[in-house]
Amino acid sequence: MDPNDALPQCQAFRQGTQTQFFSFISLCVELPLNIVNLTSHFLDYYLGSVEDELCSV
């Protein structure tokens, strides 16, 4: 086995790991943001319906 043959594989592996790492990081960043968005939508909807009920009385 020629050591030069292994080099491109190592680089490809390293790039792959970096890509996975970055996508993992962006997932970790996006997930809380999505949860915050969902929560605020839910609160808007919930408060809106409560308001409607209060106003209709």
MARBA-3410 file (N, C-alpha, C, O; in Angstrom, 1 decimal):
57
0.8,-1.2,0.0,0.0,0.0,0.0,0.9,1.2,0.0,1.7,1.4,0.9 ~ 0.7,2.1,-1.0,1.4,3.3,-1.1,0.8,4.4,-0.2,-0.4,4.7,-0.3 ~ 1.6,5.0,0.7,1.1,6.0,1.6,0.4,7.2,0.8,-0.5,7.8,1.4 ~ 0.9,7.4,-0.4,0.3,8.5,-1.2,-1.2,8.2,-1.5,-2.0,9.1,-1.7 ~ -1.5,6.9,-1.6,-2.9,6.5,-2.0,-3.8,6.9,-0.8,-5.0,7.2,-1.0
-3.3,6.8,0.4,-4.1,7.0,1.6,-4.4,8.5,1.8,-5.4,8.9,2.4 ~ -3.6,9.4,1.2,-3.7,10.8,1.5,-5.1,11.4,1.0,-5.8,12.0,1.8 ~ -5.5,11.1,-0.2,-6.8,11.7,-0.6,-7.9,11.1,0.2,-8.9,11.9,0.5 ~ -7.8,9.9,0.6,-8.9,9.3,1.5,-8.9,10.0,2.8,-10.0,10.3,3.3 ~ -7.8,10.3,3.4,-7.7,11.0,4.6,-8.3,12.4,4.5,-9.1,12.8,5.4
-8.0,13.1,3.4,-8.5,14.4,3.2,-10.0,14.4,3.0,-10.8,15.2,3.6 ~ -10.5,13.4,2.3,-11.9,13.2,2.0,-12.7,13.0,3.4,-13.7,13.5,3.6 ~ -12.1,12.1,4.1,-12.6,11.8,5.4,-12.7,13.0,6.3,-13.7,13.3,7.0 ~ -11.6,13.8,6.3,-11.5,15.0,7.2,-12.6,16.0,6.7,-13.3,16.6,7.6 ~ -12.7,16.2,5.4,-13.7,17.1,4.9,-15.1,16.6,5.3,-16.0,17.4,5.7
-15.4,15.3,5.2,-16.6,14.7,5.6,-17.0,15.0,7.0,-18.1,15.3,7.4 ~ -16.0,14.8,7.9,-16.2,15.0,9.3,-16.5,16.5,9.6,-17.3,16.8,10.4 ~ -15.8,17.4,8.9,-16.0,18.8,9.1,-17.4,19.2,8.7,-18.1,19.9,9.4 ~ -17.8,18.6,7.5,-19.2,18.9,7.0,-20.2,18.4,8.0,-21.2,19.2,8.3 ~ -20.1,17.2,8.5,-21.0,16.7,9.5,-21.0,17.5,10.7,-22.1,17.8,11.3
-19.8,17.9,11.2,-19.7,18.8,12.4,-20.4,20.1,12.2,-21.2,20.5,13.1 ~ -20.3,20.7,11.0,-20.9,22.0,10.8,-22.4,21.8,10.7,-23.2,22.7,11.2 ~ -22.9,20.8,10.1,-24.3,20.6,9.9,-24.9,20.3,11.3,-26.0,20.7,11.6 ~ -24.1,19.6,12.2,-24.6,19.3,13.5,-24.7,20.6,14.3,-25.7,20.8,15.0 ~ -23.7,21.5,14.2,-23.7,22.8,14.8,-24.9,23.6,14.4,-25.6,24.2,15.2
-25.1,23.6,13.1,-26.2,24.5,12.6,-27.6,23.9,13.1,-28.5,24.6,13.3 ~ -27.6,22.5,13.2,-28.8,21.9,13.7,-29.1,22.4,15.2,-30.2,22.8,15.5 ~ -28.0,22.4,15.9,-28.1,22.8,17.4,-28.5,24.2,17.5,-29.2,24.6,18.4 ~ -28.1,25.0,16.5,-28.5,26.5,16.5,-29.9,26.6,16.1,-30.7,27.4,16.7 ~ -30.3,25.9,15.0,-31.6,26.1,14.4,-32.7,25.5,15.3,-33.8,26.1,15.4
-32.4,24.4,16.0,-33.5,23.8,16.8,-34.1,24.7,17.8,-35.3,24.9,17.9 ~ -33.3,25.3,18.7,-33.9,26.3,19.7,-34.6,27.4,19.0,-35.7,27.8,19.5 ~ -34.1,27.9,17.9,-34.8,29.0,17.2,-36.1,28.5,16.7,-37.1,29.2,16.8 ~ -36.2,27.3,16.2,-37.5,26.8,15.7,-38.4,26.6,16.9,-39.6,26.9,16.8 ~ -37.9,26.1,18.0,-38.8,25.9,19.2,-39.3,27.3,19.7,-40.5,27.4,20.0
-38.5,28.3,19.7,-38.9,29.6,20.1,-40.0,30.1,19.1,-41.0,30.7,19.5 ~ -39.8,30.0,17.8,-40.7,30.4,16.8,-42.1,29.7,17.0,-43.1,30.3,17.1 ~ -42.0,28.3,17.2,-43.2,27.6,17.4,-43.9,28.1,18.7,-45.2,28.2,18.7 ~ -43.2,28.3,19.7,-43.8,28.7,21.0,-44.4,30.1,20.9,-45.5,30.3,21.4 ~ -43.8,31.0,20.2,-44.4,32.3,20.0,-45.6,32.2,19.1,-46.6,32.9,19.4
-45.6,31.4,18.1,-46.8,31.2,17.3,-47.9,30.6,18.1,-49.1,31.1,18.1 ~ -47.6,29.6,18.9,-48.6,29.0,19.8,-49.2,30.0,20.8,-50.4,30.1,21.0 ~ -48.3,30.8,21.4,-48.8,31.8,22.3,-49.6,32.9,21.7,-50.7,33.2,22.2 ~ -49.2,33.3,20.5,-50.1,34.3,19.7,-51.4,33.7,19.5,-52.5,34.3,19.7 ~ -51.5,32.4,19.0,-52.7,31.8,18.7,-53.6,31.6,20.0,-54.8,31.9,20.0
-52.9,31.2,21.1,-53.6,30.9,22.3,-54.2,32.2,22.9,-55.4,32.3,23.3 ~ -53.3,33.2,23.0,-53.7,34.5,23.5,-54.8,35.1,22.6,-55.8,35.8,23.1 ~ -54.7,34.9,21.3,-55.7,35.5,20.4,-57.0,34.8,20.7,-58.1,35.6,20.7 ~ -57.1,33.5,20.9,-58.4,32.9,21.1,-58.9,33.2,22.5,-60.2,33.4,22.6 ~ -58.1,33.4,23.5,-58.5,33.8,24.8,-59.1,35.2,24.7,-60.2,35.5,25.2
-58.4,36.1,23.9,-58.9,37.5,23.7,-60.3,37.5,23.0,-61.2,38.2,23.4 ~ -60.4,36.6,22.0,-61.7,36.5,21.3,-62.8,36.1,22.2,-63.9,36.7,22.2 ~ -62.5,35.2,23.1,-63.6,34.7,24.0,-63.9,35.8,25.0,-65.1,36.0,25.4 ~ -62.9,36.5,25.5,-63.2,37.6,26.5,-64.0,38.7,25.8,-64.9,39.3,26.4 ~ -63.7,39.0,24.6,-64.4,40.1,23.9,-65.8,39.7,23.5,-66.7,40.6,23.4
-66.0,38.4,23.3,-67.4,38.0,22.8,-68.3,37.9,24.0,-69.6,37.8,23.8 ~ -67.8,38.0,25.2,-68.7,37.9,26.4,-69.5,39.2,26.5,-70.3,39.3,27.5
END
